[in-house]
Amino acid sequence: MLFKAVLSDLDGTAHGTEETFERELVPYLQTHLPAWKKEDYAGFVGLTNEQIHGKLSREFGFKMTESQFLEEMGLLGDRVYQKSTLFPGYLKFLKTCRAHGKGLGLVTNSPRKWLDIFIERFSLDALIGTSVSVSDNRGYGKPHPDLYLAAAQDLQVSPRECVVLEDSFVGIQAAKAAKMGYIVGYLNGHNTADTLIEAGADSIVSDYDSLFDALDYWAD
């Protein structure tokens, strides 16, 4: 079956936010949690801000209220999204997909405000067919399948007709649970191929230059 749509994650897949988030979040958390180590950050990649707060509370004894944490994370994310850059070849890949009649969707565990900043900064509004954020109240966030299923529904395609681009364990789990047709794990320098394959990725790429030509072959 040839694919009809591409659904892409944002952070660490479309633009390089992971390094900036790590650089700002690690010292922030160390001021509140002396036991926090830089290596702990990897276990939080891809989670919603609410999931991050819950995990910090359960595993590290984090005492800040969820509302205060979400407010401070919101400000941090605003700064990160205002200065992030697209990964090389990503925009060209999207335009190539669109030129060949493929539907495009953005699917993220990030808040709607951050998603809208991303779309506006890179002038993607006319290019994409749908965008789904965890804060749109369309179901549970990743690793649950709800957001990917909502995006496929918006584009009027079946999950099996979708190719998903993801960089995180929880994101790939979500795409797998949604029974997406093909899942591409993107190596961004802050993850590993072994982790992405363990999560369920069908293939691994580290750039977007030759990705489009391979998709019909992979998804056939």
Number of C-alpha atoms within 10 A of each C-alpha: 11 15 22 23 27 25 28 23 26 23 23 23 21 24 18 21 20 21 15 16 19 16 12 14 16 17 15 12 17 13 10 13 16 10 10 17 12 13 8 11 15 13 12 17 21 27 21 19 20 15 16 18 21 15 16 18 15 11 8 13 12 16 13 13 10 17 11 10 15 16 12 12 16 17 10 15 20 14 14 19 22 12 12 18 15 17 15 13 14 17 16 13 17 21 16 14 19 17 11 10 11 19 24 24 25 23 26 28 26 22 17 16 14 20 21 15 14 22 16 11 15 11 11 15 14 7 17 20 18 18 23 26 23 20 16 12 10 15 16 14 26 26 22 19 21 19 28 34 23 19 27 25 13 15 20 12 16 17 23 18 19 29 25 26 26 31 30 32 25 21 33 31 22 24 32 22 17 20 18 22 22 25 28 24 29 25 19 21 11 14 17 16 18 11 14 26 17 12 19 21 27 18 14 19 16 12 14 16 13 11 15 15 12 9 16 14 11 17 18 11
